[in-house]
Amino acid sequence: MSQSTNPPSYFLWPNAKPLSASDLIGGEVSSENVEACLAKLYPSAHPVLFSSARAGLRATLAVMKLGRAQLLWTPGYSSHCVLEAAAHICTPSPVASSELSAALVYHQWGFIQKTNFGDAVTIIEDSVDSLFVPGFSPFSGAGAYALWSLPKVFGTLGGGVVFCRLPADATALRAYRNQCPSSLLQAFLRHHAKSSSWASAYWNGAEALQGELAAPLRRQVSRALGTIDALVEDRLNLLKSISPSLAVTFQQSGRLPSNLPLHPPRGHEQLWNSSGPFTSGLRGFNASRSYPDSRWERVAPLPVHVDVNQSDLVNLLQPLNMDDLFNELKIFH
C-alpha cells in the first residue's frame, strides 16, 4: 500500500538548498571573487559580502559611527533579527523625528517604497527579498547602502550583501568585516535552526556579530549567482502567467518580487495558516508604499520566489476555484 504524502507548503522565502559536493570540496572562492561577480552584475554599486544581511546591517551602522545615542528609524512590525542587529550599535525606533540619524527602508517583498526623510538622514535600503535584475541598480531611491539576503532570494544556506553607493564606504565595510569572526559552525547552526530550538538560539544570538561567509557557502553563493540570468527569465515567465502587465512593471523597476500581496480572498482566509499551503499566514503590508507615513493592511502573500514554479502556482490557487482570479483577489500595485 502506498503511503500518502503531505502536499508541499510555502513560506515567504525559499527553503535552504543543501550544499553540493563541489561546494564542500571545490576550488577556492574568495569573498573578493564573489564581490567581483556581483560588481559585474550590478556595475552601479560597490558590493561587500557578509555571512548574512543582518551581519551586514550591523557592520553598516558601525562604519557609519552610530552609537547608542543615535536613532535608526525602522518600519512598524520589523522582525526581531533586524531590531537585534541594529540594537548592537544604535537605538532602533519606529517614530519619525528630527533626532533620526538613519532610516532602514524595507522594500517589502520587492515592492519599492518611496521615502520622505530629511537630507540629514542616511537611508539604508532593505531589499533583502528582492531579486535584482542584472544591469539595474540595487538602489531605488536616495539610499547610501542597500541590503540583500541571498537565502531569501536564491535559497542558499547563507550570505548577505551590502551594496554601497560610494567606493570608500565599501572599503570601510570590508575592513570592518575582516575584523569580525567567521565560523563554519554558524552555517551548521543555521541549517538546523528550524528543527532545533537550541541551534536557533545560538545562531540567532551570534549571527549579527559575524563577518565573512564560510568557504563552502561562498562556493554555493558563487554557483547561485551563475544561474541568475536563467532565474530572472524563469521568474518573469511565472509573473507573466499571472499578469503580463504586472510582469512588465516589475521588469522595468529592475527587481522581481518574492511574494504578491493579495487582498484576503473571501471565504478562503483559512488557507493562509500553519497547516495549509501558505505557512506564512496573513501578513501586514504597507499599502501606502511610502515611509515614514504608512498604511498597513492585512494581506494574503502569494509566493512567487524560486521554490515556486507554474504547476505549483496552479495547485496553490486551485482551492480558490476562481475563473477570473485576479479581479477577485486584487493584487496590490
Secondary structure in CASP SS format (residue, H / E / C, confidence):
PFRMAT SS
TARGET T0000
AUTHOR 0000-0000-0000
METHOD secondary structure of the structure
MODEL  1
M C 1.00
S C 1.00
Q C 1.00
S C 1.00
T C 1.00
N C 1.00
P C 1.00
P C 1.00
S C 1.00
Y E 1.00
F C 1.00
L C 1.00
W C 1.00
P C 1.00
N C 1.00
A C 1.00
K C 1.00
P C 1.00
L C 1.00
S C 1.00
A H 1.00
S H 1.00
D H 1.00
L H 1.00
I H 1.00
G C 1.00
G C 1.00
E C 1.00
V C 1.00
S C 1.00
S H 1.00
E H 1.00
N H 1.00
V H 1.00
E H 1.00
A H 1.00
C H 1.00
L H 1.00
A H 1.00
K H 1.00
L H 1.00
Y C 1.00
P C 1.00
S C 1.00
A C 1.00
H E 1.00
P E 1.00
V E 1.00
L E 1.00
F E 1.00
S C 1.00
S C 1.00
A H 1.00
R H 1.00
A H 1.00
G H 1.00
L H 1.00
R H 1.00
A H 1.00
T H 1.00
L H 1.00
A H 1.00
V H 1.00
M C 1.00
K C 1.00
L C 1.00
G C 1.00
R C 1.00
A C 1.00
Q C 1.00
L E 1.00
L E 1.00
W E 1.00
T C 1.00
P C 1.00
G C 1.00
Y C 1.00
S C 1.00
S C 1.00
H H 1.00
C H 1.00
V H 1.00
L H 1.00
E H 1.00
A H 1.00
A H 1.00
A H 1.00
H C 1.00
I C 1.00
C C 1.00
T E 1.00
P E 1.00
S E 1.00
P C 1.00
V C 1.00
A C 1.00
S C 1.00
S C 1.00
E C 1.00
L E 1.00
S E 1.00
A E 1.00
A E 1.00
L E 1.00
V E 1.00
Y E 1.00
H C 1.00
Q H 1.00
W H 1.00
G H 1.00
F C 1.00
I C 1.00
Q C 1.00
K E 1.00
T E 1.00
N C 1.00
F C 1.00
G C 1.00
D C 1.00
A C 1.00
V C 1.00
T E 1.00
I E 1.00
I E 1.00
E E 1.00
D E 1.00
S C 1.00
V C 1.00
D C 1.00
S C 1.00
L E 1.00
F E 1.00
V C 1.00
P C 1.00
G C 1.00
F C 1.00
S C 1.00
P C 1.00
F C 1.00
S C 1.00
G C 1.00
A C 1.00
G C 1.00
A C 1.00
Y E 1.00
A E 1.00
L E 1.00
W E 1.00
S E 1.00
L H 1.00
P H 1.00
K H 1.00
V H 1.00
F H 1.00
G C 1.00
T C 1.00
L C 1.00
G C 1.00
G C 1.00
G E 1.00
V E 1.00
V E 1.00
F E 1.00
C E 1.00
R C 1.00
L C 1.00
P H 1.00
A H 1.00
D H 1.00
A H 1.00
T H 1.00
A H 1.00
L H 1.00
R H 1.00
A H 1.00
Y H 1.00
R H 1.00
N C 1.00
Q C 1.00
C C 1.00
P C 1.00
S C 1.00
S C 1.00
L H 1.00
L H 1.00
Q H 1.00
A H 1.00
F H 1.00
L H 1.00
R H 1.00
H H 1.00
H H 1.00
A C 1.00
K C 1.00
S C 1.00
S C 1.00
S H 1.00
W H 1.00
A H 1.00
S H 1.00
A H 1.00
Y H 1.00
W H 1.00
N H 1.00
G H 1.00
A H 1.00
E H 1.00
A C 1.00
L C 1.00
Q C 1.00
G C 1.00
E C 1.00
L C 1.00
A C 1.00
A H 1.00
P H 1.00
L H 1.00
R H 1.00
R H 1.00
Q H 1.00
V H 1.00
S H 1.00
R H 1.00
A H 1.00
L H 1.00
G C 1.00
T C 1.00
I H 1.00
D H 1.00
A H 1.00
L H 1.00
V H 1.00
E H 1.00
D H 1.00
R H 1.00
L H 1.00
N H 1.00
L H 1.00
L H 1.00
K H 1.00
S H 1.00
I H 1.00
S C 1.00
P H 1.00
S H 1.00
L H 1.00
A H 1.00
V H 1.00
T H 1.00
F H 1.00
Q H 1.00
Q H 1.00
S H 1.00
G C 1.00
R E 1.00
L E 1.00
P C 1.00
S C 1.00
N E 1.00
L E 1.00
P E 1.00
L E 1.00
H C 1.00
P C 1.00
P C 1.00
R C 1.00
G C 1.00
H C 1.00
E H 1.00
Q H 1.00
L H 1.00
W C 1.00
N C 1.00
S C 1.00
S C 1.00
G C 1.00
P C 1.00
F E 1.00
T C 1.00
S C 1.00
G C 1.00
L C 1.00
R E 1.00
G E 1.00
F E 1.00
N E 1.00
A C 1.00
S C 1.00
R C 1.00
S E 1.00
Y E 1.00
P C 1.00
D C 1.00
S C 1.00
R C 1.00
W E 1.00
E E 1.00
R E 1.00
V E 1.00
A E 1.00
P E 1.00
L E 1.00
P E 1.00
V C 1.00
H C 1.00
V C 1.00
D C 1.00
V C 1.00
N C 1.00
Q H 1.00
S H 1.00
D H 1.00
L H 1.00
V H 1.00
N H 1.00
L H 1.00
L H 1.00
Q H 1.00
P H 1.00
L H 1.00
N C 1.00
M C 1.00
D C 1.00
D C 1.00
L H 1.00
F H 1.00
N H 1.00
E H 1.00
L H 1.00
K C 1.00
I E 1.00
F C 1.00
H C 1.00
END
